[in-house]
Amino acid sequence: MDVKKLELDKKLTLSVEEASELSGIGVNTIYRMMKNPRYNIVIWVGKRRRIKRTAFEQVINEETFIDD
C-alpha cells in the first residue's frame, strides 16, 4: 500500500486537495461545500480551514445532491 494513502487514511482533518483525492469530488465543489453552513465540515486551525474528515464522510454518505 502506498505510504501517502496510508497516512491519508489516518488523518482526522483534511486539506481541500486531500478531500478531493479521497472522495473524487472536485476542489471547486469542496470549496462550495465549505462555505455552506448546512454541511458543517470546516474546522479552523489558526487562519487555515481544514475539513473534518468524519463530518465530510457523513455528508457524502447521507446526501444525494451537493448544492451551493
C-alpha positions in Angstrom: 0.0 0.0 0.0 1.2 3.5 -0.8 2.6 5.3 2.2 0.8 8.6 1.3 -2.5 6.7 1.1 -1.9 5.1 4.5 -1.2 8.5 6.0 -4.3 9.9 4.4 -6.4 7.1 5.9 -5.2 8.1 9.5 -5.8 11.8 9.3 -8.7 13.4 11.3 -8.6 16.6 9.2 -8.0 17.0 5.5 -6.9 19.8 3.1 -9.2 20.5 0.2 -6.8 18.6 -2.1 -6.7 15.6 0.2 -10.5 15.6 0.5 -10.8 15.8 -3.3 -8.3 12.9 -3.8 -10.1 10.8 -1.2 -13.6 11.4 -2.5 -13.2 12.1 -6.2 -15.1 15.4 -5.7 -13.6 18.4 -7.4 -11.9 21.1 -5.4 -14.3 23.8 -6.5 -17.3 21.7 -5.2 -15.5 21.1 -1.9 -14.8 24.8 -1.5 -18.5 25.5 -2.1 -19.4 22.8 0.5 -17.1 24.5 3.0 -18.9 27.8 2.5 -22.3 26.2 3.1 -23.2 26.1 6.8 -25.6 23.2 6.1 -22.7 20.8 5.8 -20.6 21.9 8.9 -17.4 20.3 7.7 -14.9 23.1 8.4 -12.7 23.5 11.4 -10.3 26.5 11.7 -6.7 25.8 12.7 -5.3 29.3 13.1 -6.1 31.0 9.9 -6.3 27.8 7.9 -9.6 26.0 7.1 -9.4 22.2 7.4 -12.1 19.7 6.6 -13.4 17.5 9.4 -13.0 14.0 8.0 -15.9 12.3 9.8 -18.3 15.1 9.0 -17.2 15.2 5.4 -17.7 11.4 5.1 -21.1 11.7 6.7 -22.2 14.3 4.2 -21.1 12.1 1.3 -22.9 9.1 2.7 -26.1 10.9 3.5 -26.5 13.5 0.7 -27.9 12.6 -2.7 -27.1 16.0 -4.2 -24.4 18.5 -3.2 -25.6 22.1 -3.9 -24.3 25.6 -3.2 
